[in-house]
Amino acid sequence: MYNLKRNIIRAIRSAAIGAAALVGLSGCQSAIYDDLDPCPEGVVLRFVYDYNMEFANAFPSQVDCLTLLVYDAAGRLVETRTETSSVLADENYRMTLDLPAATYHFVAYGGMACPESTFHFVSQPAAGSQLHDLSVAMNTDCVDADPGKDLHPLFYGDLDLTVKPGQTDYTAGTVYMMKDTNNLRILLQNVDGTPVDPADFTFRITDDNTLLSWQNAVIPTASGNTYHPWATGQVGAGETEDGDDALLAFAEFSTSRLIAGAPARLVIDNARTGEQVLSVPLINYLLLLKSLHFDSMGSQEFLDRESRWNMILFLSGGRWVDTRIVINDWIVRLNNAEL
């Protein structure tokens, strides 16, 4: 008899707990219960930039403004969000959006909504505009600028995410970003240790990468573009064997996304005579570092992960010594200057 009574009590208690849970759930999903909050419906997004050579999330330290575009399954823009405050520097930052159940495509840009931005939307996204019409271009005053511009960092990421019907909480997702801008420092060093005067040379990089599609692909333009250094000068590199200061000339460039197979060239001329000192395929030279130390990584992945480049070129009598270069502190031996 005692066991029977105990089993009955347990059954009643379990039924009561189940009924209470059902009431709570229906109250979350139904408008009948006016005193209860509706169930959250939408997404909560995290933004990560670990597509770098450190393989570590640098979003909080490098992205200072954020633009998020939300497209529906038909590719129509349904919402735009921007964030420019210091919350982006918080590792725990999340962006929450209330969205009805559906499948969405999210496109995120870092560096577009900042006052210092050097890129812009070709056509400002508006409600109903199409995803395939989305494109980003370098600002006009930066294209072919001489002296060049120190480009504000630009980041890109996208994500497909579905909000399912009947969810009782926000759907979580992560937008992984990549960096589109690069800084290249070209240094000239005399093999005999004598100082190199940057005024003796002109520097430029020719490419065609100022226009980016909705997929972050480079869109060729009719004329291409030329980058000029945004900074030039001299930098010390220790002492020569004679105890003199070893002074190198440097030219610092800021460029848009570098693409494997692109015909970008680094050109250095003698400023007095106009004689060409060197003209080399820039991408091939940068990829020499990948071949030596990151041979398992794809070429485009390597170019996208690395964003800061240092290249030392050696001179003798004002002419390029095309037997070796130094890229990001690694010595590379050359057998074919044109590669």
ABEGO torsion letter per residue (X at the ends): XAAAAAAAAAAAAAAAAAAAAAAAAAAAABAABAABBBBBBEBBBBBBBABBAAGBBAAAAABABBBBBBBBAAGBBABBBBBABAAAABAABBBBBBBBBEBBBBBBBBGAABAABABBBABBBBBGBBAAABBBBBBAAABGBOBBBBBBBBBBBBBBBBBBBGBABBBBBBBBBBBABBBBBBBBBBAAGBBBBAAABBBBBBBBAABBBAAGBBBBBAAEBBBBBABBEBBBAEBBAAGBBBBBBBBBBBBBBBBBGBABBBBBBBAAAGBBABBBBAAAAAAAAAAAAAAABBAAAAAAABABBBBBBBBBGGBBBAABBBBGGBBBBBABAAX
